[in-house]
Amino acid sequence: MGSIALWLRAIAAPLVKYVLSLLGFGLVTYAGFAFMHDQLASAVQTILSTIDPSIYQIVALAGLVDGLGIWMGALTTAAVVLSVKKLMIL
């Protein structure tokens, strides 16, 4: 019975260390991207709030506001995909 327990421990210990390291890296990565996204969104919102409302309406009709949102989502997705690829190397 002791040898089975040692065998299971030998298998489980590296797996648990791997999962915990992935969770830690994922949390740090997510927090960094969330901070960057919030800062960028705040800067864009500040810039757009300083322009004349009629110019803002033209910019919004042109789709710039929606385009910026899509662009920020694409950057976040690309960063997550690249970090997941790096995690698979671990």
C-alpha positions in Angstrom: 0.0 0.0 0.0 2.9 2.3 0.8 4.4 2.0 -2.7 1.0 2.9 -4.3 0.8 6.0 -2.2 4.4 7.0 -3.1 3.7 6.4 -6.7 0.5 8.6 -6.6 2.5 11.3 -4.7 5.2 11.2 -7.3 2.6 11.7 -10.1 0.5 14.3 -8.3 3.2 16.6 -6.9 4.5 17.8 -10.3 1.0 18.1 -11.7 -0.1 20.2 -8.7 3.0 22.5 -9.0 2.3 22.9 -12.7 -1.4 23.8 -12.3 -0.6 26.3 -9.5 2.2 27.9 -11.5 -0.3 28.3 -14.5 -2.9 29.8 -12.2 -0.5 32.3 -10.7 0.9 33.3 -14.1 -2.6 33.6 -15.5 -3.7 35.8 -12.6 -0.8 38.2 -13.0 -1.2 38.3 -16.8 -5.0 39.0 -16.5 -4.4 41.7 -13.9 -1.8 43.4 -16.1 -4.0 43.3 -19.2 -7.0 44.5 -17.2 -5.0 47.5 -15.9 -3.7 48.3 -19.3 -7.1 48.1 -20.8 -8.6 50.3 -18.2 -5.9 52.9 -18.6 -6.2 52.9 -22.4 -10.0 53.2 -22.2 -9.8 56.0 -19.7 -7.3 57.9 -21.9 -9.5 57.5 -25.0 -12.6 58.5 -23.0 -10.8 61.7 -21.8 -9.7 62.6 -25.3 -13.2 62.0 -26.7 -14.9 64.0 -23.9 -12.8 67.1 -24.7 -13.9 67.5 -28.3 -17.0 69.4 -29.5 -20.2 67.3 -29.3 -21.0 67.8 -33.0 -17.6 66.5 -34.0 -18.0 63.6 -31.6 -21.3 62.7 -33.3 -19.6 62.7 -36.7 -16.8 60.6 -35.4 -19.3 58.2 -33.8 -21.3 58.0 -37.1 -18.1 57.2 -38.9 -17.7 54.2 -36.5 -14.5 55.3 -34.8 -15.8 54.7 -31.3 -16.9 51.2 -32.2 -13.7 50.6 -34.1 -11.6 51.6 -31.0 -13.6 49.1 -28.9 -13.1 46.3 -31.4 -9.4 47.2 -31.7 -8.9 47.1 -27.9 -10.7 43.7 -27.7 -8.5 42.3 -30.5 -5.4 43.5 -28.7 -6.5 41.8 -25.5 -7.4 38.6 -27.3 -4.0 38.6 -29.1 -2.2 39.1 -25.8 -4.1 36.3 -24.1 -3.5 33.9 -27.0 0.3 34.7 -27.0 0.5 34.2 -23.3 -1.3 30.8 -23.5 1.2 29.7 -26.2 4.0 30.7 -23.9 2.3 28.7 -21.0 2.3 25.6 -23.1 6.1 25.7 -23.3 6.3 25.4 -19.5 
